Amino acid sequence: MWSQELIEKTRERQSSSLTEISWAGRSVPVKNEQVRVLLLNVEHNAAQLADTTSDEHRLSLYETMMKGLVEAQQILRDEYKDDPVSHFDIHIVIFMIFIHIYI
């Protein structure tokens, strides 16, 4: 229990350093803290895939990654839906589309 709390606090600190994602030659800021934590968790699980030989563990890691990505997309959708001003800012719309494609 204690070690899980420590892991979560470490990931939260790491998420503050994940301020943007880079993909396909572009960088886009990731402002939502929850999304940053979820993306770090996905990266951590992807790194664990290389270290495991168990098919069950691999499947579990893939499931965890997919759940995290779905949750990140839902958070971004809700955030966009709740901010009507962002619907008219082309830069925000482009960033949102890019992040959704990335995920």
Buried (B, 14 or more C-beta within 10 A) or exposed (E): EEEEEEEEEEBEEBBEEBEEBEEEEEEBEBEBEEBBBBBBBBBBBEEBEEEEEEEEEEEBBEEBBEEBBEBBBEBBEEBBEEEEEBEEEEEBEEBBEBBEEBB
